[in-house]
Amino acid sequence: MTTGITFHHGYATGVYEYYLGLELYIGNAPNGHRFDFQPTDRDDGSLDIEGLEIDLFSAVGNDFEDSGNVHELISQVKEWEKLRGPKKALAPHALFRAVFLDITHHLPEERRILPEDFHFIEGWWHWIESLEKRTNATDVPRTFPTKEIRNYHVAFTHNATNGTVFASSQGMTGMSLRTIREGNRVFVVKGSSAPLILRPRSHKGSPGDLPTHESQNDYLLVGRCYLGGTMDGEAAVTPDTKWQHLRLW
């Protein structure tokens, strides 16, 4: 059910509301879309939105548990690289961009990762690989060679232990909640600065009833995700975009 929803129109950037405990951006999204959540008179806890399905989860990685062991960390990354199959290994840059949620960790202020930033990410990863080559090294040391390596290692373990990596049917790499499943759908939604993961809601009618048009657009909200190329509604910014009416439960 919804929790504490109050509908406001025309608010500036930075206004948030909650739906199932999930922050939904409802100000002026960076791509120019204004808040478009519509209140309803129903008491069933549903929420009407406008969205566009852009992708589908095709493979979900194993969960990572941070034991501090170097070999287990490297093994997990190699497993994630195989999510698209043995002949379509995920590129390290795409994988790490997803795990770090496309955010830098070597600057005073966070920003999106640029090509030149991979020098710092590669520095952290080369250090991890060098630890594995030491015959007596099994755990990540408590001290780090540089502040940048420490920052990226802390960010990696935090993100990887609180989420999981996935591959999409369009060949993209992403990061999301551990509750995601293969077949979950990715939507760009008006008013949300990040893609939402939705799962079709089963039609509950009398035996023999066919789903109505409305029930075909009913979805359960799973959560948000990072998916390269779709943040801030990028995937839906075209003059001819045809938004789909959705009802969240």
C-alpha positions in Angstrom: 0.0 0.0 0.0 1.1 3.6 -0.3 2.7 5.4 2.5 2.3 9.1 3.2 1.6 10.2 -0.4 0.6 13.8 -0.9 0.3 15.0 -4.4 1.8 18.3 -5.4 2.0 19.9 -8.8 4.6 22.3 -10.1 7.2 21.9 -7.4 10.9 22.7 -8.2 13.7 20.1 -8.4 14.4 18.2 -5.2 10.8 17.5 -4.1 10.3 13.8 -3.1 7.4 11.6 -2.2 7.3 8.0 -1.2 5.6 5.0 -2.7 6.1 1.6 -1.0 9.1 3.2 0.8 10.7 4.2 -2.5 11.8 7.7 -3.2 10.2 8.8 -6.5 11.5 12.0 -8.0 8.5 14.2 -8.7 10.0 17.7 -9.4 11.2 18.9 -12.7 13.3 15.9 -13.8 16.7 16.7 -15.4 15.4 15.7 -18.8 12.6 18.3 -18.7 9.7 16.1 -17.8 7.5 17.6 -15.2 5.8 15.7 -12.4 3.0 13.6 -13.9 1.7 11.3 -11.1 -2.0 11.4 -11.0 -4.0 11.0 -7.8 -7.0 8.7 -7.8 -10.1 8.4 -5.7 -9.5 4.7 -5.1 -8.9 3.2 -1.7 -6.9 0.2 -3.0 -3.5 1.8 -2.6 -2.7 2.0 -6.3 -1.0 4.8 -8.1 -1.4 6.0 -11.7 1.7 6.9 -13.7 2.9 7.3 -17.3 5.8 5.1 -18.4 7.6 3.5 -21.2 8.9 -0.1 -21.1 12.5 0.0 -22.4 14.1 -3.3 -21.4 13.8 -6.7 -19.7 16.1 -8.5 -17.2 17.6 -11.4 -19.1 20.1 -12.6 -16.4 20.7 -11.8 -12.7 24.0 -12.3 -11.0 24.7 -14.1 -7.8 24.7 -12.1 -4.6 28.1 -11.0 -3.2 28.9 -11.4 0.4 31.8 -9.3 1.6 34.0 -11.7 3.6 37.1 -9.6 3.0 38.6 -12.5 0.9 40.5 -11.3 -2.2 39.9 -14.6 -4.1 36.1 -14.5 -3.5 35.9 -10.9 -4.6 37.7 -11.6 -7.9 35.7 -14.8 -8.4 32.4 -12.8 -8.0 33.5 -10.2 -10.6 34.4 -12.9 -13.1 31.0 -14.6 -12.5 29.3 -11.3 -13.2 31.3 -10.9 -16.4 29.7 -14.1 -17.7 26.1 -12.9 -17.3 25.6 -12.4 -21.1 27.1 -15.8 -21.9 30.6 -17.2 -22.5 30.9 -15.5 -25.9 29.5 -12.1 -24.8 31.5 -11.3 -21.7 30.6 -8.0 -20.0 33.3 -5.4 -20.6 35.1 -4.5 -17.3 34.3 -0.8 -17.8 30.6 -1.5 -18.3 30.5 -3.8 -15.3 32.3 -1.4 -12.9 30.3 1.5 -14.2 27.2 -0.4 -13.1 28.5 -1.5 -9.7 29.7 2.1 -8.9 26.3 3.3 -10.2 28.2 5.6 -12.6 29.4 7.7 -9.7 33.0 8.8 -9.1 34.7 8.3 -5.7 38.0 10.1 -6.1 36.8 13.7 -6.3 35.6 16.2 -3.6 32.2 16.1 -5.2 30.5 13.1 -6.8 29.7 13.2 -10.5 29.1 10.8 -13.3 32.1 8.7 -14.4 33.9 10.0 -17.5 36.4 8.0 -19.6 39.4 9.6 -17.8 38.0 8.5 -14.5 38.7 4.8 -15.3 42.3 5.4 -14.5 41.3 5.4 -10.8 39.0 2.5 -11.1 41.6 0.4 -12.9 44.1 1.4 -10.2 41.9 -0.1 -7.5 41.2 -3.3 -9.6 44.9 -3.8 -10.4 45.7 -3.5 -6.7 43.1 -6.2 -5.9 44.6 -8.4 -8.6 48.1 -7.9 -7.3 46.9 -9.1 -3.8 45.7 -12.3 -5.3 49.1 -13.0 -6.8 50.7 -12.9 -3.4 51.1 -16.5 -2.0 50.2 -15.4 1.5 47.5 -13.0 0.8 43.9 -14.1 1.3 42.2 -11.0 2.8 42.1 -7.4 1.7 44.4 -5.4 4.0 43.0 -2.8 6.5 45.3 -0.2 5.0 45.2 1.0 1.4 48.0 2.4 -0.9 46.0 5.6 -1.7 42.8 7.4 -0.6 41.3 6.8 -4.0 41.8 3.1 -3.9 40.2 3.0 -0.4 37.2 5.0 -1.6 36.5 2.8 -4.6 37.0 -0.4 -2.5 34.5 0.9 0.1 32.0 1.9 -2.6 32.3 -1.5 -4.4 31.8 -3.6 -1.2 28.9 -1.4 -0.1 27.1 -1.5 -3.4 27.8 -5.1 -4.2 26.6 -6.3 -0.8 23.4 -4.3 -1.0 22.4 -5.0 -4.6 23.2 -7.3 -7.5 24.3 -7.0 -11.1 22.1 -7.9 -14.0 22.2 -8.1 -17.8 19.3 -6.9 -19.9 17.9 -8.2 -23.1 19.2 -5.2 -24.9 22.8 -6.1 -23.9 23.1 -3.4 -21.2 24.5 -3.9 -17.7 22.9 -2.7 -14.5 22.7 -2.8 -10.8 19.6 -3.1 -8.6 18.0 -4.6 -5.6 18.5 -8.3 -4.7 14.7 -8.9 -5.1 14.9 -8.6 -8.9 14.2 -11.6 -11.0 14.8 -12.6 -14.6 11.8 -11.3 -16.7 11.3 -8.2 -14.6 10.7 -5.2 -16.8 12.5 -1.9 -16.8 10.4 1.3 -17.3 11.3 4.9 -17.8 8.6 6.8 -15.9 7.5 10.4 -16.0 8.6 12.1 -12.8 11.2 9.6 -11.8 14.9 10.3 -12.3 15.8 6.6 -12.3 14.3 3.7 -14.2 11.8 1.6 -12.2 11.6 -2.2 -12.1 8.0 -3.4 -12.5 6.6 -6.9 -12.4 3.2 -7.6 -14.1 0.4 -8.0 -11.5 -1.7 -11.2 -11.9 -5.3 -10.6 -12.9 -7.6 -11.6 -10.1 -11.1 -12.2 -11.5 -13.7 -14.9 -11.7 -12.7 -18.2 -13.3 -12.8 -17.9 -17.1 -12.6 -14.0 -17.0 -10.2 -12.5 -19.5 -7.9 -9.7 -18.3 -9.3 -6.3 -18.9 -7.3 -3.6 -20.7 -6.8 -2.0 -17.3 -5.5 -5.2 -15.7 -3.0 -5.6 -18.5 -1.4 -2.3 -17.3 -1.3 -3.3 -13.6 2.2 -3.7 -12.2 3.9 -4.4 -8.9 6.7 -2.0 -8.0 9.9 -3.9 -7.3 12.3 -0.9 -7.0 14.7 1.4 -8.9 17.8 0.4 -10.8 20.9 1.7 -12.5 20.9 0.9 -16.2 23.4 2.5 -18.5 22.0 5.0 -21.0 18.6 5.3 -19.2 19.2 7.4 -16.2 17.3 10.7 -15.9 14.9 9.5 -18.5 17.5 9.6 -21.3 16.0 6.6 -23.1 12.6 8.3 -23.5 13.5 11.8 -24.5 12.0 12.0 -28.0 9.3 14.2 -29.3 7.3 11.2 -30.5 7.4 9.2 -27.2 4.1 7.5 -26.6 3.7 7.0 -22.9 1.8 4.1 -21.5 -0.7 4.4 -18.7 0.4 2.2 -15.8 -1.1 1.5 -12.4 1.3 0.6 -9.6 0.3 -1.6 -6.7 
